[in-house]
Amino acid sequence: MSSLSRFPVIVVAALAGLTFAPSLFAQEPIKIGQFASITGKEASLGQSSNNGTMMAIDDLNAAGGVLGRPLLLVTEDTQSKPGETATVVKKLISRDKVIALLGEVASSRSLEAAPIAQAAKIPMISPASTNPKVTETGAYIFRTCFIDPFQGPVMARFARERLKAKRVALVVSNSSAYSIGLAKFFREAFAANGGTIVLEQKYSEGDKDFKAQLTAIKAAGVDAVFNPGYYNEGALIVRQARDLGLTLPIFGADSWEAEALIELGGKAVEGAYLCSHYSPEDPSPRVQKFVAAYKQRFGSTPDSNASLGYDSVLVLVDAIRRAGTTERGALREAIATTRDFMAVTGKITIDSERNASKNAVIVQVRNGKFEFVQSLTP
Amino acid sequence: MSEFLQQLLNGLSLGAIYALIALGYTMVYGVLRFINFAHSEVFMVGAFIGYYLGKLVPEGTLWGGLLVLAGAMIGCAILGILVERVVYRPLRGGPTINVLITAIGVSLLLQYTGQIVFGAAPRTFPPIFPSANFHLGTLTISSNQLFVIGVAVALMIGLQLIVFKTKIGTAMRAVSLNPKAAQLVGVNNNVVISFTFGLGSALAAAGGILYALNYPSIDPLMGVMPGLKAFVAAILGGIGNIPGAALGGLILGTVETFIGGSQFSTYKDAIAFAILIVILLCKPAGLLGKFTAEKV
């Protein structure tokens, strides 16, 4: 009986061996872990970023992988929830034994993952978290986007020069590290440019009613409203502002850039401004090639998060190639010494604070699309 | 002054929704002496039924909107009755704490089933009713806000009529007063309890639709905060007391809105709940409740 019951196991093992034997790569794949908000509140951002990441991995594998080994992406969903990120990141490190981590878009969740990656000495590259604290966690944490101390002054200059706004009201989420940080950098730069922040209203992530805050803003008489926050609340804020008869310019930052902003906001978000990491209208062949390939695969125009997700893989793989190994310490050194690396969102140099410095782009919602307005530095 | 009126209007329309949900908590408590924590998820399911039905009727028509509203109310009434029949009834007669914990379980079950069935990403609720904005000086009144207050008041009057003028309402009050005695005089307790759950769930569905009309982004976890606030409103007004629940909802919505529009907007929820504590310290049975010794 016992020898009989073992029989099918041997057959299955032999069959499995047969299927894997003729595989293109004889070498063991390089495992890269990704944690992204595939579902939940910020799913729109996470899915874009995930699309870009997947595309980069497939492109590189089609070109023969790196160091003669294929790349294997292990993706975990953070469900846009605090707490979940720590769980999935620990799983990626201890169970999947990934050599590096890619993620997240939201700063709050990158901040949750960073200490874990740092403690395990696994290099982590955040594609799009702009809060400066993310990379301050330690020497193993990097990012491929600009940071809020850069973005805040950019939006302050935009409000002052293009919108000619002197008096601005802020609507800030007090439960998001990104929102609080960005509001602070905007406030400082705007005051330095001679503007006044007339009032600052607070909300929490997941709130749906902003009429109270907006009514107070309406009564205060300001030139423009700035919401450093995510698209879910942003869309409802703009909608309710228009319902209350507020016709002044309203602008957000890079976390407004999601198709869902336009879906949720409808006609109300027409004319709203926001900040972005790149523009798909950039005529450079590098960008156009990426946009065409992305459109063909996913049927939509890649937004910033898609291109940043793509770039995070390129930066990591370039470092693996230069290091010639996937050993953690050597890989960290190689990422830290990335200089003038041409990626989709521009030329990436990782500075001594492990951030990437690049130009910001201002876009406006016109006819249900994000359209390029201008390229800007602080 | 116009800012004050605007905030009052914002607060009343938010409070009217809290009141509708609070009624469900208070009715079930009145009849069964237990808090149905799954009630806030019935509110969420109501909004989602409205979302799917809203795709079948033309947008922005009164009859289409009313049809969606009625459909969601019937759907949720069935859900409420089913939950009571399948989950709570077998536990009836046991310790109250068992039913209470089960209610929390049902609440979580519905939330996470919702995430699988509806998906976790927020959806845009269709504008099922015609809407317009009126301007009175600097005051902006949206038809949705008026509609919310109007429907809430109409449903509350309807509920008062059912409870005090109909036979089933008399039976509800009898079961609430003394279930055993009610049974002795020929009241079918099971029918009355099912009816109570159905009625409360239908009101929660109406609350869900009205909430989604005003704040058109719905997700499976949308019931958690409004549900908690409505629960507080029910306690504030005196749990088990129907006009009390309505009053509690309106007070909570208005206070929250006024604080949200002030410089203390950070502490919006904290201050609203602090007021609750103060009221309960001064009047332990709530604003309109009568104090009775309670064993939990």
Chai-1 contact restraints between the chains, C-beta under 6 A:
chainA,res_idxA,chainB,res_idxB,connection_type,confidence,min_distance_angstrom,max_distance_angstrom,comment,restraint_id
A,T39,B,A120,contact,1.0,0.0,6.0,A-B,restraint_1
A,G40,B,A120,contact,1.0,0.0,6.0,A-B,restraint_2
A,A43,B,A121,contact,1.0,0.0,6.0,A-B,restraint_3
A,N174,B,T266,contact,1.0,0.0,6.0,A-B,restraint_4
A,Q201,B,S265,contact,1.0,0.0,6.0,A-B,restraint_5
A,K202,B,S265,contact,1.0,0.0,6.0,A-B,restraint_6
A,K202,B,T266,contact,1.0,0.0,6.0,A-B,restraint_7
A,K208,B,Y215,contact,1.0,0.0,6.0,A-B,restraint_8
A,D209,B,L14,contact,1.0,0.0,6.0,A-B,restraint_9
A,D209,B,Y215,contact,1.0,0.0,6.0,A-B,restraint_10
A,K211,B,N10,contact,1.0,0.0,6.0,A-B,restraint_11
A,A212,B,N10,contact,1.0,0.0,6.0,A-B,restraint_12
A,A212,B,T257,contact,1.0,0.0,6.0,A-B,restraint_13
A,A212,B,G260,contact,1.0,0.0,6.0,A-B,restraint_14
A,A212,B,G261,contact,1.0,0.0,6.0,A-B,restraint_15
A,Q213,B,G260,contact,1.0,0.0,6.0,A-B,restraint_16
A,Q213,B,S265,contact,1.0,0.0,6.0,A-B,restraint_17
A,T215,B,Q6,contact,1.0,0.0,6.0,A-B,restraint_18
A,T215,B,Q7,contact,1.0,0.0,6.0,A-B,restraint_19
A,T215,B,G261,contact,1.0,0.0,6.0,A-B,restraint_20
A,A216,B,G261,contact,1.0,0.0,6.0,A-B,restraint_21
A,A219,B,E3,contact,1.0,0.0,6.0,A-B,restraint_22
A,N232,B,P122,contact,1.0,0.0,6.0,A-B,restraint_23
A,L236,B,S217,contact,1.0,0.0,6.0,A-B,restraint_24
A,D243,B,S142,contact,1.0,0.0,6.0,A-B,restraint_25
A,L244,B,T140,contact,1.0,0.0,6.0,A-B,restraint_26
A,G245,B,T140,contact,1.0,0.0,6.0,A-B,restraint_27
A,E263,B,T124,contact,1.0,0.0,6.0,A-B,restraint_28
A,L264,B,T124,contact,1.0,0.0,6.0,A-B,restraint_29
A,L264,B,S217,contact,1.0,0.0,6.0,A-B,restraint_30
